[in-house]
Amino acid sequence: ALSDHFVKLVSWYDNEYG
């Protein structure tokens, strides 16, 4: 699902730039 992909993207972004 698109929402699931978005959640994974946000999780990655937070991990990289958090």
Buried (B, 14 or more C-beta within 10 A) or exposed (E): EEEEEEEEEEEEEEEEEE
